[in-house]
Amino acid sequence: MDRLEGTKITGTLLWYWAICKREAWLMAHEILPDEDDPYLELGRFLSAKSYPRLKRRELSLPGMKVDLVQLKKEELIVIEVKKSSRFLEAAQLQVLFYLARLEELGIHARGEIRVPIERRRLPLELDEVGKHRLLSAITGLSRLLEQPLPPPPARIPFCRRCAYRAFCWAQEISEDKNEKNSLPHE
């Protein structure tokens, strides 16, 4: 997993890459989303307020920002909190990345994805299958980031809740507003 060191790859970028290649490219090239987007705010709120009894909160290291860290029976557990289980594949890649980064640092941990609204806990280990999935995703993301321009927008179900939706669909949003604000023809 030495490929993780010194790259622009982060766990969050892998999460976005698994959902929307364009969003991952925009984020990696420091084109910021609408920071006041209500879905971003909800995610921040859930991350900050869920599981208040856990003593350790965030863990930040290069390329990673883990929502929660827990030590249980001398075992380190990195926990990623999500609003829903809709994008489990993406969340799994994100946690696998964190586990691989920790492994590079000589720290053995296991992962967990938690969905507080659904009261779900999904355990995750960095096994050989997980390492293969992660390396494949990192290769795909690396190729994407090498492109000089972002991929064209492609409408997917995630677009409705995306903080970049105005960036991708500004023309359509503008046309919708103009239609709503125009008076009917007489």
C-alpha positions, -999 to +999 in steps of 0.1 A: +000+000+000+030+023-004+012+040-032-008+061-006+022+080+006+028+114-010-003+114-032-032+137-034-055+108-027-076+111+004-104+089+019-129+116+012-118+118-025-122+080-028-158+083-014-167+110-039-149+091-068-171+061-061-202+082-064-194+109-089-162+112-109-168+149-117-173+158-080-141+141-071-122+159-098-136+193-087-128+187-051-093+175-058-086+206-079-098+228-050-130+240-066-151+243-035-188+233-032-215+254-017-204+253+019-239+264+031-255+234+014-280+219+039-269+184+032-233+193+040-245+209+072-266+178+081-235+156+076-214+178+098-241+179+125-245+141+125-207+136+127-204+161+156-235+150+176-238+113+171-223+089+197-216+116+223-205+089+249-174+081+228-145+099+244-123+102+212-137+122+183-119+130+151-085+118+141-067+138+114-036+126+096-023+134+061-050+123+036-075+113+063-100+127+087-117+100+106-150+109+123-145+088+154-118+067+170-126+041+197-103+019+217-121-013+226-104-042+244-070-029+232-082-027+196-084+005+176-116+011+157-119+039+132-155+049+126-170+067+097-205+082+103-228+085+073-263+100+069-276+068+052-264+035+039-272+044+003-235+047-007-220+018+012-195+009-015-181+045-014-180+045+024-162+011+025-135+025+002-131+055+024-127+033+055-104+009+037-082+038+028-080+049+065-071+014+075-044+012+049-029+045+059-028+034+095-013+001+085+015+021+067+021+039+100+024+005+118-010+008+134-034-021+132-071-011+133-104-023+121-131-001+107-168+005+112-193+024+092-221+038+114-255+051+102-271+066+133-304+074+116-308+037+106-291+024+138-267+004+117-231-006+124-211-022+096-177-037+105-149-036+080-114-052+079-085-046+056-081-080+042-066-091+008-099-085-010-102-050+006-066-042-004-073-052-040-105-031-041-087-001-026-058-003-050-081-006-080-101+025-068-068+044-061-057+037-097-090+049-111-090+080-090-053+087-099-061+085-136-091+108-132-070+134-113-044+134-141-070+147-166-067+184-174-105+190-173-133+175-152-155+149-168-188+164-182-217+164-158-238+132-158-271+132-141-272+106-113-295+103-082-269+119-060-272+152-080-303+162-060-283+164-028-249+175-042-233+207-030-218+211-065-252+209-083-252+246-091-218+242-106-228+213-129-264+223-136-263+262-134-279+265-169-309+243-159-313+260-125-313+294-142-339+283-167-361+268-140-360+301-120-368+321-152-397+299-160-411+302-124-406+340-124-421+347-158-457+358-162-480+337-183-485+351-219-518+368-225 
